[in-house]
């Protein structure tokens, strides 16, 4: 029977890897999710055949039924605009599950080898930090926590908490199965506190990178606990997720031209006002005039941002695109790697609206086309189109690769108000001579653009 279980685990691991590969492109990402889901179902069913699987079967089935029901219900109800916080929440649950496995194994008090015990403690630490940190990320994305929490000597306090947690972990490894329950309790409590404390000072604009980082940590924790349990499916799946999450985190940090340490410890946006006063003035435009400008353009490049997600304007954007295409206008979408509140956020929203994949371009693919665009339509994006990243050495985002929206012949920016946006940095694009501001809710403004074009 054991060889059947191990073979099933191997097949499940292969399905995980194939599924992840399929997710590399939005064209077949759905297929990848199905493959990975099939792997998870197979691994779960195989576990019930494991020789060491005995007792509590009914409780396990009941827990699976309740959790599956809740996941299905919440997955069906959640809006696409709220997907980032759902991913943060589910990612946290994965880290918490890995930490719980470690806690159970450590509380048992059974003798473990030095290697296995080290893996259990390391997985417990990483999983617990990912759990509590992801919950804070969820709160920030959900708007429950609207400001970063910062205080004097915060990083030193965080370092002290982490050092004590690591010291306790080393003591647990040294003592082994004779460790006291109190020491374990303090260890997990400090790990939870550190996850919270390291995430509190990070600004909302950096949440996509943070979510990706916690995803990598969760994968590593699962991989470590798979080693503790001797479960190859967990080891392979956790390692693959950890590696993919780490690579994605590095790519996103590179897209912002900032090292991970800068994201975690720099208090990004805190010095936003130091960039100096922006020259120029904000020049509003009416939707009717903007619609005429777009209708008679040869090429329009649309740059979506979080404002589109908040207003749920993606369907209206696609309607506008189709209307322009009927008039012979070439329309393309430009996506920055860190646009929105999670990796691929804008791609997911546009795909939901039915925008063909061949109209969606990454930054490197489309940046050279902005000078040939008659109109660049920016919908709720901020830092990813801010020319200060190229021109102002005093700006906190200086050196960050951006979409070259300012090089378009005309720029129309749909924005709810005159604020600085999520990161707190003033956008020089809004004051440029070729930029006009269309103030209002994105969905309402795009609807007015559509009506203006239809009346021509």
Secondary structure, DSSP 8 states (H G I E B T S, - for coil): -HHHHHHHHHHHHHHHHHHHHHTTSTTSHHHHHHHHHHHHHHHHHHHTT-TT--S-HHHHHHHHHHHHHHHHHHHHHS-GGGHHHHHHHHHHHHHHHHHHHHHHHHHHT----HHHHHHHHHHHHHHHHHHHHHHHHHHHHHTSS-S----TTHHHHHHHHHHHHHHHHHHHHHHGGG--HHHHHHHHHHHHHHHHHHHHTS-GGGHHHHHHHHHHHHHHHHHHHHHHHT-HHHHHHHHHHHHHHHHHHHHHHHHTT--HHHHHHS-TTTTGGGG----S---B--HHHHHHHHHT-SEEEEEE-HHHHHHT-HHHHHHHHHHHHHTT-EEEEEE-TT-SSSTTHHHHHHHHHT--GGGEEEHHHHGGGGGG-SEEEEES--GGG-THHHH-TTSTTTT-----GGGSS-EEEEESSSS--TT----GGGGSTTEEEEES-HHHHHHHHHHHHHT-
